[in-house]
Amino acid sequence: MSQSLYVGNFPYSTTEDELRAMCAEHGTVESVRIISDRNTGLSRGFGFVDMATEDEAQAVISALNGKDVGGRELKVNVSKPREERPRRDRW
């Protein structure tokens, strides 16, 4: 069963291919999504990686959580379901 991981605090210049390569050293990567700002299109410095198995996901967490990448300490953990937030009306 696949496991989705949150990967945060990476350099804004990190590409999906680079993030995939970092995680692929520890298992089979099913997908990678870097979250970008909706106005500028620039990376927000975090994303999600889906690993093929829970064991592979744990291997990625063990290997990359706290690792220095480009002068920034990665935060890697199991992603949580997105919480529904009330919609804000803009005036």
Secondary structure, DSSP 4 states (H G I P E B T S, - for coil): --EEEEEES--TT--HHHHHHHHHTTS-EEEEEEEE-TTT--EEEEEEEEESSHHHHHHHHHHHTT-EETTEE-EEEEPPPPPP-PPPPP-
